[in-house]
Amino acid sequence: RRKMNNIEIHNKDKIFKAAIYVRLSKEDGDSFLLGKNESDSITNQKLLIMNHIKTMPEINVVEIFEDDGYTGTNFERPGMQDMLEQVRNGGIDCIIVKDFSRFGRDYIELGDYLERIFPFLGVRFISVNDGYDSNNYKGTTGGLDVVMKNIVYDYYSKDLSVKVTTAKKQK
């Protein structure tokens, strides 16, 4: 980036060092039941993201991080923590996920990352299925649609937790 007459110019030739992040809760997966190394959903998330970025020459995937069998309701997941460490060390400046819920289901914490932490660190965030690319929101928030999606994802997790707890009590 450079400034000309107080107008910020984004370098079109910038190559982003990208991380793909994929996640699936243990309750949603099939790998644990079938003895597979990786759930079908994790594989499909990777394929979806790779197909999406084929048309984005400025994206250079440097690493894929995954948390297969971890809830999205907290951010204390090994793959997530390794990826965020790479971000802090400057090895990654772009994160790509299938949708917001794969990154996290706590809408307040996810909002902090999208609107404060990642912009401060200069990290581009892309959510393929949500049609979100933070490059399109420079200096602004993602809008009401982003907030509403995150609230729905958070509510879904809380509702699912109640249902699972009730089912366990019934057993």
NUDRENMAR-893351 format. One record per residue (C-alpha): residue in three letters; x, y, z. Coordinates in pm, 1 decimal. Each point is the difference from the previous one (the first is absolute). Layout:
BEGIN
REC  residuo        c1        c2        c3
REC      ALA         X         Y         Z
...
END
This chain:
BEGIN
REC  residuo        c1        c2        c3
REC      ARG       0.0       0.0       0.0
REC      ARG     102.0     354.3     -53.3
REC      LYS    -160.7     338.6      45.6
REC      MET     -34.1     260.9    -268.1
REC      ASN    -156.2     333.7      97.5
REC      ASN    -152.0    -162.3     312.9
REC      ILE    -170.5    -268.3    -210.9
REC      GLU      99.5    -354.2      84.4
REC      ILE      98.4    -208.0    -304.3
REC      HIS      -6.0    -379.5      33.8
REC      ASN     276.9    -181.0    -182.6
REC      LYS    -174.6    -219.8    -258.0
REC      ASP     309.9    -216.2     -30.4
REC      LYS      -0.6    -109.0     364.2
REC      ILE      21.2    -375.2      48.6
REC      PHE    -177.8    -117.3     313.7
REC      LYS     150.4    -275.0     213.8
REC      ALA    -320.6    -189.3      65.2
REC      ALA    -110.7    -261.1     247.7
REC      ILE    -296.4    -223.3     -62.2
REC      TYR    -184.4     -78.5     320.8
REC      VAL    -247.8    -288.4      25.3
REC      ARG    -191.5    -127.5     302.6
REC      LEU    -264.4    -253.6      88.0
REC      SER    -153.9     -88.9     334.8
REC      LYS      35.9    -357.6     121.7
REC      GLU    -380.1     -29.3      12.9
REC      ASP     -25.5      91.7    -369.9
REC      GLY     283.4    -216.3    -128.8
REC      ASP      14.8    -345.7    -147.8
REC      SER     371.3     -75.2      31.3
REC      PHE     -20.7    -100.1     364.3
REC      LEU    -271.6    -257.2     -64.4
REC      LEU     151.8    -143.8    -315.5
REC      GLY     366.2       8.8     103.6
REC      LYS     100.7     242.4    -277.0
REC      ASN     288.8     243.9      36.3
REC      GLU    -214.5     293.8    -104.0
REC      SER    -374.1      61.3     -20.6
REC      ASP    -167.5      46.9    -337.5
REC      SER     -99.0     351.9     103.2
REC      ILE     361.6     102.2      63.9
REC      THR     100.4    -136.4    -342.2
REC      ASN    -292.5     178.9    -165.9
REC      GLN      78.4     329.4     173.8
REC      LYS     355.7     -13.8    -134.5
REC      LEU    -120.5     -76.9    -353.4
REC      LEU    -257.9     280.3       7.1
REC      ILE     260.1     254.1     111.5
REC      MET     264.8    -118.4    -248.4
REC      ASN    -252.1      22.8    -285.0
REC      HIS     -99.6     350.2     110.5
REC      ILE     353.6     137.7       5.9
REC      LYS      97.5    -144.0    -340.5
REC      THR    -109.0     332.1    -148.0
REC      MET     193.0     205.6     254.4
REC      PRO     363.5      20.4    -112.8
REC      GLU      86.8     229.2     291.2
REC      ILE     -61.5    -285.5     246.8
REC      ASN     290.1    -230.7      85.6
REC      VAL    -106.7    -274.0     241.8
REC      VAL     286.6     -61.2     238.6
REC      GLU    -173.8    -233.8     243.1
REC      ILE    -324.7    -178.3      80.2
REC      PHE    -110.2      -6.4     362.3
REC      GLU    -272.7    -230.3     122.4
REC      ASP    -189.3     -87.4     310.8
REC      ASP    -190.3    -319.3     -71.4
REC      GLY    -214.1     -79.9     301.6
REC      TYR      -0.8     338.9     176.0
REC      THR    -286.4     229.7      88.4
REC      GLY     -15.1     346.2    -147.8
REC      THR    -134.5     153.6     319.2
REC      ASN     346.4      81.8     129.6
REC      PHE     325.3      91.7    -168.7
REC      GLU     224.8    -228.2     207.3
REC      ARG      47.9    -253.0    -280.1
REC      PRO     348.6    -126.3     -92.6
REC      GLY     -22.9      77.5    -372.0
REC      MET    -150.1     341.7      68.2
REC      GLN     270.3      84.9     253.6
REC      ASP     278.8    -113.5    -235.8
REC      MET    -147.6     212.2    -279.1
REC      LEU     -36.4     308.1     219.6
REC      GLU     360.5     -42.5     112.6
REC      GLN     106.9       4.3    -367.2
REC      VAL    -207.4     316.7     -47.9
REC      ARG     173.6     167.5     296.5
REC      ASN     340.1    -103.1    -139.5
REC      GLY     -80.5     147.9    -342.2
REC      GLY      -3.5    -331.5    -184.7
REC      ILE    -366.6      37.7     -95.1
REC      ASP    -188.6     309.1    -111.2
REC      CYS    -313.8    -163.1    -139.5
REC      ILE    -240.0    -257.1     146.8
REC      ILE    -252.6    -187.2    -212.0
REC      VAL    -290.4    -201.7     139.4
REC      LYS    -306.5    -171.4    -145.3
REC      ASP    -232.3     217.0     209.0
REC      PHE       8.6     206.5     316.2
REC      SER    -118.7    -290.7     215.8
REC      ARG     310.6    -201.7     -88.5
REC      PHE     216.9     275.1     149.5
REC      GLY    -215.7      38.7     308.5
REC      ARG    -354.6      -5.0     130.8
REC      ASP      39.4     266.2     269.0
REC      TYR    -124.2     306.6    -186.4
REC      ILE     157.5     248.2     241.7
REC      GLU     347.3    -151.9     -24.5
REC      LEU     -32.0     -51.9    -376.6
REC      GLY    -106.2     364.2     -32.5
REC      ASP     308.5     107.5     194.1
REC      TYR     221.4    -188.1    -244.4
REC      LEU    -177.6     133.0    -309.0
REC      GLU     -32.0     361.2     106.5
REC      ARG     292.1      64.2     232.1
REC      ILE     272.7    -264.2      23.1
REC      PHE      44.8     -95.3    -365.8
REC      PRO     -17.3     357.8    -133.0
REC      PHE     257.0     105.6     262.6
REC      LEU     231.1    -286.6    -103.2
REC      GLY     -58.5      60.5    -372.0
REC      VAL    -160.9    -341.3     -51.4
REC      ARG    -239.2     -56.6    -287.3
REC      PHE    -291.7    -231.6      89.5
REC      ILE    -203.2    -189.6    -259.6
REC      SER    -313.8    -202.6      72.9
REC      VAL     -87.9    -179.7    -323.9
REC      ASN    -364.8     -99.2      52.6
REC      ASP     -83.4     328.2     170.8
REC      GLY     137.5     197.6    -295.2
REC      TYR     216.6     198.5     240.7
REC      ASP     343.5     139.7     -78.9
REC      SER     133.3     259.1     243.1
REC      ASN     177.9     168.8    -291.7
REC      ASN    -345.4     118.9    -107.3
REC      TYR     -61.2     164.2     338.6
REC      LYS     314.8     206.3      53.6
REC      GLY     -71.5     254.3     270.7
REC      THR    -357.4    -119.4      58.0
REC      THR    -171.3    -288.5     171.7
REC      GLY    -140.3    -296.5    -186.8
REC      GLY    -351.2     125.9      47.1
REC      LEU    -316.4    -130.7     155.6
REC      ASP      -3.3    -320.4    -205.9
REC      VAL     334.7    -107.0     150.0
REC      VAL    -123.3      72.7     352.3
REC      MET    -325.6    -187.6     -54.6
REC      LYS     175.5    -309.2    -139.9
REC      ASN     231.8      -8.6     299.3
REC      ILE    -289.2      33.7     244.4
REC      VAL    -181.2    -287.6    -173.2
REC      TYR     313.1    -219.5      17.7
REC      ASP      40.6      81.1     369.5
REC      TYR    -366.3     -71.4      74.4
REC      TYR      17.8    -328.2    -193.5
REC      SER     289.3    -116.2     220.2
REC      LYS    -183.7      85.4     319.8
REC      ASP    -318.3    -170.0    -123.3
REC      LEU     194.7    -309.9    -105.7
REC      SER     169.2     -15.4     340.3
REC      VAL    -338.2      -1.6     175.9
REC      LYS    -124.7    -277.1    -230.4
REC      VAL     308.6    -215.0      53.3
REC      THR     -19.4      44.9     377.4
REC      THR    -369.4     -92.9      -1.9
REC      ALA      66.1    -308.2    -212.6
REC      LYS     278.7    -114.0     235.8
REC      LYS    -231.8      42.2     299.0
REC      GLN    -264.7    -208.2    -175.3
REC      LYS     248.4    -283.2     -60.5
END
